[in-house]
Amino acid sequence: MAKSPKPSTQSPALNRLIDQLSTLPGVGRRSAERIAFHLLKSPRDETVQLADAIRDFAINLKICSACGNATDTDPCPICANDHRDHQTILVVEKPSDIVQLETTGQYDGVYHVLMGRLSPLDDIGPGELNLDGLLDRVKKQNVREVILGMHPTAEGDGTALYLADQLNQLGVTLTRLARGLPVGAALDTVSKAVLGDALHGRRHVDS
């Protein structure tokens, strides 16, 4: 007679949390267990606040159908602002880059969020990024200038070169943030002054 399987000695709720956490990028099973046990040891109020924030994020946060930014409204407040220059698009890798650039107060155009950058080693190709949306905007919205705001890294440079090749075929003016940005630095780690200089010193891009 076959033996019945031993019942799990771990809480179903804990197992479910670990299973869900381990689906996140860069979080393996062991890391998920550490996070789960950290939450278990934390004050209950803190854990509930985290759960509420995730629930609010899932229910209320949207992706702007125009630019790809994370927003509570669609279109996002920047895309919906008629006082901004909609003929100039600054392309960034992630929504937090917009937050940083907006702190400079020196850019009045709109944005486009790729939600990443090309990275063959991580199997991230053009199909995984919000590239088609950018090309559609340039074709349909009489865009005058596209500013490439990729981070100054190897992957960022590769993404910028790919975009330049695609956009040059559409006859749009291409510029890139100036190299006042330190090599290897992310936009969310540099000062407002450096970002402002980079915006003003942007240069033309040749494919």
Steps between C-alpha positions, in 0.01 A plus 500: 500500500645837393585742775306824504720810459610674817305815576698822454646632821503855360203735504302512172494880529879511534546261209271712282693817584835335424363363171378846397819680605716254309327599174649852525802582281826425679329332794572129532340257742759562770470879475122469508523300823723766659255775404205299629663430837607864528136601454394237751732652764402860417225686689162399360409862420803530268413181316138608459613840367717321243209279398274807470759677283524200267120472480468874425774466237319210332158666504576867432829523311483499120738519208451816295376392158691787339847487658516187716548688828361361825202716595171521688327644193510421128640700331753602764509864620802579280343366180172674587670838549434718194768748611780247443681462169351183350732520200802417720522154656763400756542121502590346838547150633263505797237720671737606780718671236209736429475589867869594507492700178191692610685622811728706274211718384687541171306275266154582366453220246342159551649157568498143380581213736665189353460299823855368473790490257635253248699228674573187293657324800168534684294408192357853479456588134299767317180298545524527878518881498247773426661581164208466259305759698783750455522442125122540469510831688775637278312398185158631605564803724726724288787455748788743441770365735565177686748520789660169593526490879642153550735448793870533400571127523589236241135387479379860491738583218390192306135597545571855384678376188209269416248782547712738293500251212121464518422870544740635239284327240209722608685828446469623858774705671687280748697622801641330806555626854848647532783293644508725803337195653767279660568181305316212661270725705123463507277806463351446845843527667624834366424854615250744352785723382666218306168400343432860404840530331439173319168626367645828376810335355321224310656424163392366163508124455639332192409136437 
